[in-house]
Amino acid sequence: MPSPDNRNGPAARAARGREGASLVLVLCAAGVLLTLSLGAAALAAGRARRAEDALLRAALRDGAREAVFRAAEALCADTNGVDHLGEAWALASTEAEEALAHGGDGTFVRIGDECARLAFPASGEAALAALLAEAGGADAAVARGMAHSIFLRRRELEETAAADPGAATNGVFAAEEELLAVPVEDPAALARALPFLSVRPDAAIGANTAPRETVVALALAAGASREGAEGVWARLQMARGRGDVFETTDMAEALKLLRGEGDVPTAAEIEALQLLKPRLRVGSDLFRIEATARRGHVAVRAECVWDRDARRILRWVE
């Protein structure tokens, strides 16, 4: 039997040290294996989630696309020649907007009259400047400079395209988002005005659908006074609130509609309406259809500009 001196001797202490080191190595190895196992499990779980998300996105994308096509077909069935905010497509769009804001799963379709937006470049430089001020909040002088820069850039692109047709693959400013690439003094104002712009050749706006920013900007650009432009918009808004609809842009009918049961329009308002009249339309051929399919944390959006008369898609974005 070893004596106490032998148990505490150098050899015994060295043996215990080797045992402790071995135990540490075993524990370290076990820790490494556990970490690797947990990492592998997390990696596998992550891959599984990504695969599930990919499948879900594909299904939602199909659902959003189908919803856009269904909405386009429904618009083609509307052939009364007058488009206004009291029609089914507009009312359903308002409901979809509210549902999207409150969250929840489903497929939500919003439709907007593309002719409610200010047409670029058809409406002209002055109208764009007015819109940048009205919708973008830019200073009037800054807005004029920005509009001039955008139209100048457009002319430069047209000259380049004319000199080398092969360099122009998508046309000159084929979508309003492309305007954001133009260096301007107030890019934020341009971004704010973008939802009120549409790249299209027809400058007329929807009398029953255009928002204040478009109506006032177009009236001011045509030469109307601020009093007249704002007055026409206020009367137009009251007419819409009564459920009245422009079925023609005839001046006499328009004045009757805007007068309603109240006072007669002022001289400034009549002048503004006369200036606006050639730029108004009661029906639309272009609509922007946006469908958002959402389930849980995954949402997919599909959007197109639909030419109802030609029954074709002019632009598709996902």
Summary of the structure (lengths in Angstrom):
residues: 318
radius of gyration: 32.4
end to end distance: 85.0
largest distance: 125.3
contacts: 944
relative contact order: 0.14
helix: 60%
strand: 14%
